[in-house]
Amino acid sequence: MWRREAGTVLRRVEPSAEEATAPFAIIAGLRIPAVPTEWAPHAHALHELVWVRGGTLTSRVADRVFTVSEGHGLWMPAGLVHGGRATAGAEFHDAFFVPGRAPITFEEPQAIAMTPLLESLLSHLSRTDLDDAARTRAESVVFDVLQPSERQFVLPLPGDARIDAIAEALLDDPADCRSLEEWARGVGISERTITRAFRHATGLSFAQWRQVLRVHRALTLLSEGLDVTTVSETLGYAQPSTFIASFRRVMGTTPGAYVDMADEFPQDVRNQSSEGVRNPVVPVQNS
């Protein structure tokens, strides 16, 4: 689904004891070591909320790609198969919610607003010394404040055999600058057919779809500390000004302003730790 970064650790997710016994409505506190990490496709018996600090999280769910960054999380309903990756240096966190005991009815994956209050509550719930009454109070507030993000940054994938090869090639290399005419020759169909197929399958023109894809990738590169000029060159733009304009059209702000907003996230939330909590992922390969 994407080109794997050098040094990425590929992990297989195993069901945890907590998922089987589910002693509480919310099981919170996982932290993965800060290395570039990819998770093979998997599903959980519980609803899952994942978020990262100091990086981005990208997840592929069926015909959609989600990218969430600082201040946002991703809700994954129980039983939904998904894969994902976190950028180098990102701190990965998650919380599991027991279906039937957590009064949350999100039936589709979606971005969640990770406010400082919500993160603080989930960090609080990772403690092992809470009595039942304290845990119940904290869980009830989580249910009240957990809300979808105003921005649902998702890239629809075509799912159309005529153009899937184009989409997959661009997922692997968003900087591929081949024109619509060149793509048409490569896959043996007309430019008009490609245009209509992208519009029908994704609601976007080919050019719009590639633009959104590049912004997804730009969020990852910016979170890794690359400057705007380097990101622009990496994504195949002729001029940084063209990249900045494209980013603004999709995100409503410039790359620089976006990075500044991420850097302003409260440090006390960044520094909260949940070391020592169960870790249900097993490394299987380096690549």
C-alpha positions, 0 to 999 in steps of 0.5 A: 500500500506504500513504500516502506521506510528504511529501518521499518519494523513490521509487527504482527498483532496478537490478541491480548489477555485484556481483550479476552477478559475485558475487566474494564470498559476502557483499557488504556495506556499502550506505548510502542517504542519510537521507531518507524513501525508498520502493523500487518492487517489485523482486527480486534474484538474491541473498539480501538482508539489510536493516536501518536505524538511527534509524528503521524499515523497512517492506516489503510482500511478496505478502500480508504486511507486515513492519516492522523497527526498531532491532536487527532486519533483514529477510531477503529470499530471492533472486528474491522480489518486494518493495517497501519504505520507510524512514522519514525520517532512517533510515540504510539498510544491506544485505548480499547473500548469494550462493545456493549459497555462503552456507550459509543456508537461510531460504526465506521473508522473516523478521526477523533479530536484528541483534546488535552482533556481526553488524553489526560483521562486516558492516561489516568485510566492506564493506572493500575491503582484506581479503585472501581469508583474512580475508574467509573467516574473517569470512564464516564467523562471519556464517553462525554468528551470523545468526539469526531474531529471536525476534519476527517482526512481520508483518501478514498481508493478507487476499487476499480480494476481499470485504474487500481494499478494507477492508484497503487503506483501512486501510493507507492510513489506520490512523486510520480509525475506521469501525465494523464496521457502517459498513464492512459497509454500505460494501462491501455485505456483512454484518458476520458475513461480514467477521468470518469473512473476516478470521479465515479469511484472516489468523487475526485478527479484524477488530478484532485485525487493525486493532490490529496494523496500528496498531502497525505504523504506531506503530513508524514514528511513534515512530521519527520522534520523535513522543511517545506522545500525538501518536502516539495522536492520529494513529492515532485513539485517544480516549485515550493510555492506550488506545493504550498498552494496545493497543501492550502487547498486541501488542508485550509492552511499552509505547511508551515502554519500546520507544523506550528500548530502541531508544535504548540500541543501542550507539553504536559500531555506529550510528556505523560507516560504509560510505560509498563502497560501490556504490549500485544504486538510481536515483532516479526521482521525488519525490512 
